[in-house]
Amino acid sequence: MARKWQLLTTLSDAPSAEALAQVLRAEGIAVRVASEAYMLGQAVPCRILVDAAQSSQARWTLSQRSFSDEELVSMATGEQPP
């Protein structure tokens, strides 16, 4: 059965989007990151899409966590924020 994807949020860059996707996956949520970037590292908005059947769970998970851009980049790169 094919999944129906629903937009959860949009982030400003790929590292932040991938970090948030990892958090959602750890909660058992099916997630995809979609962007129009043509080169790795290109700064373009990235959409976080989740399985429509899990969208309520994803929104709840997102509401329970408040990440700054610096925290998302830190999770994505493993570097500690300043």
C-alpha positions in Angstrom: 0.0 0.0 0.0 1.4 3.4 -1.0 1.8 6.0 1.7 0.0 9.3 1.4 2.5 12.1 2.4 1.5 15.2 4.2 3.5 18.4 4.8 4.4 18.8 8.5 6.7 21.8 8.3 9.4 23.6 6.2 12.9 24.3 7.4 15.5 26.7 6.0 18.2 24.1 5.2 18.9 20.4 4.6 21.0 19.7 7.7 18.2 21.0 10.0 15.6 19.1 8.0 17.6 15.9 8.2 18.1 16.4 12.0 14.4 16.8 12.6 13.7 13.8 10.3 15.9 11.7 12.5 14.0 12.8 15.6 10.7 11.8 14.0 12.1 8.5 12.8 13.2 7.7 16.3 9.6 8.1 17.3 8.5 5.6 14.7 7.1 8.2 12.3 7.6 7.6 8.5 9.2 10.8 7.2 10.6 12.2 4.0 12.7 15.3 3.4 11.9 17.1 0.1 14.0 20.0 -1.3 14.8 21.6 -4.6 18.5 21.6 -3.8 20.6 20.6 -6.8 23.9 20.5 -4.9 24.8 19.1 -1.5 25.0 22.0 1.0 22.9 24.3 -1.1 20.8 26.5 1.3 17.2 26.1 0.1 14.0 25.4 2.1 13.3 21.7 2.8 9.9 20.3 3.4 9.3 17.7 6.1 6.7 15.2 4.9 5.1 12.6 7.1 2.8 9.6 6.5 -0.7 11.2 6.6 -1.8 8.5 9.0 0.9 9.6 11.4 0.4 13.4 11.0 -1.3 13.9 14.4 1.5 11.9 16.1 4.1 13.9 14.2 2.5 17.3 15.1 2.3 16.2 18.8 6.0 15.1 18.7 7.0 18.4 17.1 5.0 20.4 19.7 6.8 18.6 22.6 10.1 19.7 21.3 11.3 23.2 20.6 14.5 23.2 18.5 16.5 26.3 17.6 18.2 26.4 14.2 21.5 26.0 16.0 20.3 22.9 17.8 19.1 21.3 14.6 22.4 22.0 12.9 24.2 20.6 15.9 22.2 17.4 15.8 22.8 17.1 12.0 26.6 17.7 12.2 27.5 16.4 15.7 29.1 19.8 16.5 28.3 21.5 19.8 26.5 24.8 19.5 28.5 27.9 20.6 
